[in-house]
Amino acid sequence: MNGLEQEVGELLRRCGLTLGLVESATGGLVSSMITSVAGSSDYYQGSVTSYSNRIKSGLVGVSEKTLAEYGAVSAQVVEEMAGGGRKLLAVDICLSDTGIAGPGGATADKPVGLFYIGLSHKDGTFSRRYEFRGSRQQNRQAAAEAVLSWLKEYLLSLEQ
């Protein structure tokens, strides 16, 4: 535990908000980090690991048209994952991720280490693009930490 999980938990508790996750490339890593904090059940509701496009569209509600047009690793898909997850999990804030952890899977316009993170809240649904340059596990860890860092930043902005 690096302290970020604890900080995010305290902020969620202070704001009185619930959290859910829809993870793809991180494969449950963010959920594991969140639940490593004692008392996380006060704010954490659960997650979906939507590794396949079938789960992204069939369970989480990502449009098959969006998947076909932009690909699973895209801002459009990660935003639909966050928004769909927010509804499915009935939470105040839902974060999502999709990416190419490596070492394979890259295309000409989508390199290994490319990740998108989504955040959905009543204020809207947003995404951010990241490129990490490590091993598969380093990329997954960096993405999970980016999810929690953005959540912390967002929660701090709500307090102001």
N, C-alpha and C positions, 0 to 999 in steps of 0.2 A: 504494500500500500504506500503510495507516494504523497499522501496528504491532500491531493486534489479531490479524491473521492470524498474525504471528510469535509472539505470546504464546500463542495457542491451540495452535500447532504445538509449541512447547516443552513446554507442559503435556501434550499428548497423548503426546509422546515420553517425558517423565518418568513418566507413568502407565502407559506401555506399552499404550496403547489404540489401536484402529483406528477410523476415522471414515468414514461414508457420508452422503449427502444425498439427499433426495427433494424437489426444488424444483418449485413450480408458478408462483406469481406473480413470483418473482424470476428465473425463466427461466435459471438457470445462473450467476447473478451470484455466489452464495456459493461455488460450485465454482471459479469464476475467481479469487476472492479467496484461497481456500485454496491453489490451485495456483500462485499468484504467489510463494509462498515456496519457495526452493530447498530440496530435500530433503523436500518434502511427501509424496513417494511412500513415505517411511518409515511414515506413519500414515494417509494418505488413500487409500481404496480405489476410490472412484468415486461416481457419482451417476446418478439418473434425473430427467429433466425431465418431470414428469407434468402437462403443461398441460391435457390433455383428461380428462374423466371416464372415457373408454374406457381410457386408459393407467392412470389411478388404480386402476380396478377390475381391468382385465385383466392388468396387469403387476405392479403394486405390491400388490394384494390388498385394496384398500378395498372393503367390502361395497356392492353396488348399493343395498341397503336403506338403509344409512347415508347414501349420497349422496342418495337420494330423500327421506329423512325430514328431514335436516338441511341439505342443500345442500353444495356443494363448499367453500364458505368457512365452516367450522365447526370447533369444537374436536374434535368426534367424528371428522371426516374427517382432520384433521391428525394426530391420534393414530394412526389406522389407517395413514396414510402413513408415519409414523416407525417404527411397529412392523413393518409389511410391508417397508419398506426395510431395516430391520435384518436381517431374515431373508434377503431377496433378495440383498443385498450382502454378507452374512456378515461384519458388522462389530460391534464392541463398542458403539458409539454411533452412532445415526442421528438426524439432525435433518431436519425437514420444514417447508415453509411453504405457505400458501395465502392468497389475499387478493384484494382489489379495488384494483388499482393506480390505476385511473382513466384518463381522465376519466369514462368511462361505466361501466356495470355495476352501479351502486348500486341497492338496493331500499329500501323503507321502513324495514326493520330492519337493513340491512347497507349502511352508507355507504361512499363512496369513501374509501380509506385504511385500511379494516378489514383486518387481517391476523391470522392465527393461526399460531403456531410450535409445532411438536411436537418432543419429545425422547424417544428410547427408549434404554434401557440395561438391564442386568440387574436394576437396582433398580426398574424400572417404566417406564411411559410417561406423559408429562405434556404439558400444553399451556399456552400463554399467549396472551392476547388483547392486541392493540395497535391503536391508531388513530393513523395518521399524517396530516398535513395539508399535504402538498406536491403538487408536480406528479407525474405518473406516474413519472418517473425518480427524483425525490426520495423517493417512497414506496417504490419498489423498493430503493433504496440504504439507506434507513432500516431496512427489514425485514431486508436482508442483514446489516447491522451488528448488529441486534437478535439475529439467529441466533448470530452469533459471540460477542456479549456474554454471552448465556445459556450458551453452551457454555463460555466461560471461567469464569463463575461456578460452573457445575456441576463442572467439573474441579477448581477450587480447593477446593470442598466435599469432593471425594473424597480430596484430599491431607491433610485434617485428621483 
